[in-house]
Amino acid sequence: MEVTASVRDELAELTGAQAGAIARRQLRRLGVSREVVRSHLRGRRWQRPLPGTYVVFTGPLPPLTRVWAAVLYAGEEAVASHRTAAWLHALVDDLPVRLDVCVPHGHRHKGSRPGVRVRQSRRYLERAHPALLPPRTRLEDTVLDMTDDTRRSDEVITLVLRACQRRLTTAARLRQAARRRSRLRWRALLRDLLADVVDGVQSALERRYRRNVELPHGLPRGARNRQEGPGRRRRYRDVRYKRWRLLVELDGRAAHPEEWQERDDIRDNAALDDDGSVTLRYGWQSVTGSPCAVAAQVARRLGRHGWPGRVRRCGPNCSAA
């Protein structure tokens, strides 16, 4: 059976919009017969990555084509979810080897395959994004789906802070999405974490500093991630105790790569030149392993600059006081 010029144009337009992938049901609607499909497969002009799904070129599949093929395989109403949707939203940088797609609960589908996991959701309609292509879950629901999948609190913290730091969503939107869920694995942590985001905490290490060092030891609340300086000299400070001319810079390697170290040193020296502020720098080991010692050091420096308060013991074994 020959394919008419108009059908070829429609096929080219559809596969162009779907990164080269197309489903058997879509081919039927266009009037493309099984014989034509078999001819392309035998001639190795097309390939079949999944049952009922074709790609109209040969060679390795690009990431976006893999996603389209997985969504088309799972059915008309399928959407990318979890880490697959996170990649589409630019929340994670690498597409997972096993792709996740979501369908309505009770939906008849072909089932999971080695490279595709098909999940069912009773809240499909409210979680699916109404417009974006490839079809995917909304950003906020994608974040919450991923937090439900992890067993480590640090991964939850990193994921939520990254979503807000990359300006993909806001704490208010995440809180609203969380309220719609009757079950949420890390609800208490997310509630506290999103309150920290509103206060300006932008990294997991900053949160640890606030929760392990500043609050339990009665230190004054520092201003976090405020813009300083005009134009090209604009800078962001991790924690500034402006009244007592003290800066605390927190070097989590995920947020501050090694190659930025020299740039950070130049920035801190500039702070001394600008207003006489002193900089204390701490990493993960200090903040998580010796928070009382960090609190004592910060308190001493604040006291030298006129802070009238006193450091508080966070527990019976606290050495800060």
Long-range contacts (C-beta under 8 A, 24 or more apart in sequence): 1-33, 1-35, 1-36, 3-32, 3-36, 7-31, 7-32, 11-56, 15-56, 17-133, 18-68, 18-72, 18-134, 19-62, 19-64, 19-65, 19-67, 19-68, 19-134, 20-55, 20-56, 20-57, 20-65, 20-68, 21-49, 21-53, 21-54, 21-55, 21-56, 21-65, 21-68, 21-69, 21-72, 22-53, 22-54, 22-55, 22-56, 22-72, 23-52, 23-53, 23-54, 23-72, 23-73, 24-52, 24-53, 24-54, 25-52, 25-76, 26-72, 27-54, 50-113, 50-115, 50-116, 51-110, 51-113, 52-110, 63-87, 63-95, 64-134, 66-95, 66-99, 66-115, 67-95, 67-99, 67-134, 68-134, 70-99, 70-101, 70-115, 70-116, 71-101, 71-134, 71-135, 73-101, 73-110, 73-113, 73-116, 74-101, 74-103, 74-109, 74-110, 74-116, 74-118, 75-103, 75-107, 75-108, 75-109, 75-110, 77-103, 77-104, 77-107, 77-124, 78-102, 78-103, 78-109, 78-118, 78-135, 79-103, 79-124, 79-128, 79-129, 79-135, 79-136, 79-137, 80-134, 80-135, 80-136, 80-137, 81-119, 81-121, 81-136, 81-137, 81-142, 81-145, 82-119, 82-137, 82-142, 82-145, 82-146, 82-149, 83-146, 84-136, 85-136, 85-137, 85-142, 85-145, 86-142, 86-143, 86-146, 88-132, 88-134, 88-136, 89-136, 89-139, 89-142, 89-168, 90-166, 90-168, 91-139, 91-142, 91-143, 91-159, 91-162, 91-163, 91-166, 91-168, 102-127, 102-128, 102-137, 123-180, 123-181, 126-180, 138-177, 139-163, 139-168, 139-169, 140-169, 140-173, 140-174, 140-176, 140-177, 141-177, 143-169, 143-174, 143-177, 144-174, 144-177, 144-178, 144-181, 144-184, 144-190, 147-184, 147-185, 147-186, 147-190, 148-184, 148-185, 148-186, 153-186, 153-189, 154-204, 156-186, 156-189, 156-190, 156-193, 157-189, 157-193, 157-204, 157-207, 158-204, 158-254, 160-190, 160-193, 160-194, 160-197, 161-193, 161-197, 161-201, 161-202, 161-203, 161-204, 161-207, 164-197, 164-202, 165-202, 165-203, 171-195, 171-197, 171-198, 199-224, 200-224, 200-225, 200-226, 201-225, 202-255, 203-250, 203-252, 203-254, 203-255, 204-252, 204-254, 205-250, 205-251, 205-252, 205-255, 205-283, 205-284, 205-287, 206-238, 206-239, 206-250, 208-284, 208-287, 208-288, 208-291, 209-239, 209-248, 209-250, 209-282, 209-287, 209-294, 212-287, 212-288, 212-291, 213-287, 213-291, 213-294, 213-295, 213-298, 214-239, 214-295, 216-291, 216-295, 216-312, 216-314, 216-315, 217-291, 217-292, 217-295, 217-299, 217-311, 217-312, 217-313, 217-314, 217-318, 217-320, 218-309, 218-310, 218-311, 218-312, 219-295, 219-298, 219-299, 219-302, 219-309, 219-311, 220-244, 220-302, 220-307, 220-309, 222-248, 235-267, 235-270, 237-271, 240-277, 241-302, 241-307, 243-306, 243-307, 244-301, 244-302, 244-305, 244-306, 244-307, 245-275, 245-276, 245-277, 245-278, 245-305, 246-277, 246-278, 246-279, 246-280, 246-298, 246-301, 246-302, 246-305, 247-271, 247-277, 247-278, 247-279, 247-280, 248-279, 248-280, 248-281, 248-282, 248-298, 249-279, 249-280, 249-281, 249-282, 250-281, 250-282, 250-283, 250-287, 251-281, 251-282, 251-283, 252-283, 252-284, 253-283, 253-284, 278-305, 292-318, 292-319, 292-320, 293-319, 293-320, 295-320, 296-320, 296-321
